[in-house]
Amino acid sequence: MINRTMKTFYSFLLILPLFFPGSAFSQDWFSPDHVRTYLMTGGFAGVHDYFNLEVEKDTVVHGQACQKLIITGAMIQILQPRYVYSADDRVYAYQSAADSFAVLYDFNRVAGDTVTVPTEFGVFQYVIEVVDTVQAGPWTLRRQQAYALQYTGLPSGWKFDILDGIGIVGEPFVSTQPGCSYFFLDEAPYCYSAVDGFDLKFVCTRNAQGVFSPYGLNCALVDTDDPAATPPVLDLFPNPVLAVLNIELSPAHTGVRETTVRNACGQEIARFPGLPAQIATGSFPAGLYLLTISLEGGQRQTVRFVKK
């Protein structure tokens, strides 16, 4: 009787995968072949461009093994490289201001939980309404259905899904249009801020096992490089800043027509001819700002900074 019972049990284990095809409710967050594709829209220059977020290399930061994520194929480098790792159903990202890793995603959370993610200008909070599973391309993935909170703690009306192994993806199972979905949740408040004028929207993801493309984009054809001449790199420091913001352009560039600074509401705070080496920020209210340089050829570059 015992042997027959054990045989029945093991037979059930053997046939179980036949009824649950695809990955077992998760996939590798940061495998070398995992590419996420986003649509960048808006901006003060009217941008509409696809780009990829992918792993450049494995590395170590403060003794923690992690991966360096970079964007490729973007006409504007609005996102800087970030360092990430996943462990125990959580995703961590390095934050330079705190000089430490913070939790971005946590699949140990349950429905009803309020999640707080530290950001460079405060916190980003969202509430998990439902935890379930969905079929996303070839993968059966855990999903958290959530909505963001305003700075006041009230619901913002912005809803989104978070998929295990992928991240925030908008609402691809109920909407035919991509929604604002910064992978790095510590940058998610930009979705409802006018400061950078951009929205980043998840459109598809792929790796060696398959593709999840809810809006029909052939993400394998998204540019991975830009053949145009490499623009100069704009660097602001210290950032966050208290009294004086230093500005460097590398390599040195003489064709800067003007420099402008806007606040989180998109209002112009300051304008300078050419490119100043420093800007006095002592009189600026604390908050998030966008510095834009306009080149003689019509190009623009933008970098965000925080006033303490």
N, C-alpha and C positions, 0 to 999 in steps of 0.2 A: 504493500500500500504506500509506504514511504517512497520507494523507488519510482512508482508510477507518478506520484505527486511531483517529485523532483523533475522527472522527465517532462511532465506537462509544463512546469514552470520555466524550464530552460528552453522548451520549444517556443513558448510565448516570447521570451527575450529575443530569440533568433528572428522571429517574424515581425517584431515590433517596428524595426526601421522601414518595413515595407509600407506601413500605414502612415508614417511620418517622414516623407521625403524631404530633401533639402537639408540645410544646416540645422543643428539642434538648438534653435532659439537664440543663436548668437553667431557672430563672426569676429574675426580678428580686427580690432580697431585700426591698427597701424602696421599692417603687413606691407612689405616693400612694393607690392603691386596694387595696393589699394589707392584708387584715385577718386576724389570727390570733385564734382564739377558744379560751378556756381555761375549765375548771371548777375553781373554788376550793372545796375541802372541808375539813372539820375545824375547827380553831381552838377556842379555849377557849369561844367562844360558839356552837359548833355550826353553822358556816357551810356553806351549799350554794348556790353562786351562779356564774353564767356571766358572763364579761367579755371584752372585746376588747382586743387589743394592736394599735395602728395608728400610722401616721405622722401627727404633728400638723403638722410643717412642715420645710422644708429650712433649715439654719442652718450656722454656722461656729464651731468650737471650736478654739482655739489654731492658727488658720490652716488647719484641716482641714475641708473641706466634709463635712457629715454630715446625718443626719436625727434629729429628736427624736421618740422613741417614747413614747406615753402609753397608759394604760389607760382605757377608757370602760365605763360601765355596771356598775361594781363597787360593791358595798355597803360594802366596806372597801378603802381605798387602801393595800394592803399593799406595792405596788410603786411606787417613785418614777419620774418621767420619766427616760429614759436617752437617751444620744446614741450613734449607731451609724453605720457606713458599711461598704461592701463593696468590695474591690479584690483582683484577682489570686487569685480563688477563696478568699478569706478574708473573715471578718466581724470587725470590730473594734468594741469598746464602750469608751466613756469611763469610767474609774474615778476617782471624786473623791478617794479616799484617796491614790492615786499621782499624781493630776493628769495623767494621760496615757491614751492608748488602749491596750488590750490585745486580743490575738487571742482570740475566742470559738470560732470554727469555722474549720477549715482543710481544704479539699478537695484540697490538694496531698499530704496524708498518705496512707499506704498501710497495708494490713493488717499488723498486728504492731506498729505505732507506739503509743507511750504519749504521750498529749497532756496537758500541764500547763497549767492555766488559773489565773492568780493570783486570789485572792479577798481579801475584807476581813479574813479570819481565817486566812490560810494559802494553800493551793493546793487545787484540785480536779483530780484525775487520772482519766483513763479510757483504756482500751485499745481500739483499733480491731481487731475480729476479722475482718470481711469488708467489702470494698468492691465494690458492684455497682450495678445500676440496677433501679428498680421503677416500676410505673405507679401514680401517685397522682392520681386523678381524671383530668383531661385532660392531665396532664403526665407525661412520662417523665423521672424524676429520678435523679441519683446518690444512693446511700445508703451511709452508714457504719453498720455494725452494731457496737455497742460495749458495754462493761460498765465500771462505775465501780470505782475502787479505794478501799479504806478508807484512813484516815490512816496506817495501818501499812504500806501498799503492797500488801496482800493483796486479792484480788477480794472485792467486797462482795455479789455476787449480784444486784445491780441492773443489768439490761440495758435497752438502749434503742436506737432508730434515730435517726440524724440525716439529714435530707433536705436536699439542696441547694436553697436558696431558701426553706426553711421553718424549719429548725432541729430541735431535739430534739422528738420526737413520741411517746415511749413505744414500744410495739411493736404498731402498728395492723395489721400484716400477719399476726400470729400470735395476737393477743389480742382478745377481744370487749369488753374494758373498758379505758378510758384509764388510763395510768400516769403517775406523777409526772414532770413535764417542764417545768421552768423554762426559758424561752427563753434567759435570761441564765445561761450556764453558771457564771459567777462567783457565782451565787446557788443553783446546783444542790445544794450540800451541805444546804440546808434540806430537801431531800427525805427525808433520813434523820436529821434533827435534830428534837428535840421543842421547840426553843426558840420557834418561832412557832406550832406546833400546826397549821399549814396544809399542804396539798398543792395544787400547781397542776398541772393535767393538760390537755395539748393535746387538743382535740376536733375542730377543723376549721380550714380556712383558705380564703380566697376572694379573687379579684380579678376584673378584667373578663374574663379568659379562662375562668374556671370555678371549680369548688368541689372541694375534697378533704375529704370528711366521712366518715371510716371508721366512725364509730359511729352514723350516721344522723341526727345533729342538724341541724335547719334553722338554720344559723348566721346566716342573714340576719334571723332573728327575735330574736336575742339583743339585749337592751337596749343602747343606746348612750348612755343618759343615765339618771340617777336623779332622779325628780321630787321626792323627799323633800328636806327642808330641808338645805342644805349644812352638814355638821358642822364644828366648829372644827378648825383644823389644829394638830397637835401637833408641836413641833420640839425636837430634842435636839442640844446642841452643847457642847463639841467632840465630834465623833464620827469616829474613835475618841477615847476619853477616857482620861486618866491618873489624875487625882485628884478633880476636881469636875465633875459633869454638870449643865449648865444646862437648865432645862425652861421652854418658853414655849408658851402656848396662844393662838392668834390666830383670831378676836377673843377678848378676855378672856372667860372662862366661869366663872361662880360655882357651877355645878351639878356639880362634880366630887366624887363621894362618897369615892373612895379611889384610891390609886396603888400598884401592885405591880410588883416586879421579879422575873423568873424567869431561871434560868440555862439552859444548853444542854440540860440533862436535864429541863427543865420544873419544877424545884424552885423553890419560892418563896424568894427571898433577902432581900427586904425588903418591908415594907408601911407605907404612910403614910396618915393621914386627909387628905382633900382632895388638893390638888396642891402639892407642895413646889416652891419656885423652884429649888432645887439639891439634888443628892444626892451625898454623899461616897462616892466609889468607890475610894479608895485601898486599902481592905482587900479589894476584890473580886479573885479570881483572874483572870488574863488569859483572855479568851475572849469568847464571844457571849452577849448578854443581850436580853431582851424586856421593855420597860416598857409596862404596860397601865394606862390610866385608865378608871375606871368612872363613868359619869355617873348623875345622879339618876334619869333616865328609863329606866335599864336598858341604855343603849347602852355600847359599849366601843370604845376605840381603842387600837391597839398600834403601837409603833415599836421597831425593833431598834437596838441600839448595841453597840459593841465596846469592851471594856476592854483597854488595852495592857498 
